[in-house]
């Protein structure tokens, strides 16, 4: 059985928990090593050399402070994102296809492309809810604006023209729906088939050359 010295025994009795001294000893050794490296100067060093070392330490500390300041500034900017300037733009809706009451408290203008997959997703998932809960109940006026992207969807322009052809016979929204439902094919034969499906009268279509 190991015997403790009276002093050690007294300390252990006054300390009801067991202390792991190794981390403290290691930290203390590191601190002593850092202090020693800063203040211990060998007898061969001149006064000028000591002053150079001190100046180098001051410069290093200054650089560290500068870096910390820049990091702090970046963190502050990240915590407070820049607010974009408010921009007001006038949008023309005269003579554009419209659903809902003209005096509805809110007007929603959609810029869309019949061949855009994201526009089709909106048509399938969001538009039915808007129509049922807001347009049909008089809360929302819904305006459709044409935004075909020729570089990505070369057939889209013809589809938008076909919708206006249908609009001449009060069938715009029927054509709107069938175009989104069949957005993979806007060839001329397909557009004619869609027109026939919603019973358009060919002889009175002014925009007919656009879909031939």
Order of alpha helices (4+ residues) and beta strands (2+ residues): alpha-alpha-alpha-beta-beta-alpha-beta-alpha-alpha-alpha
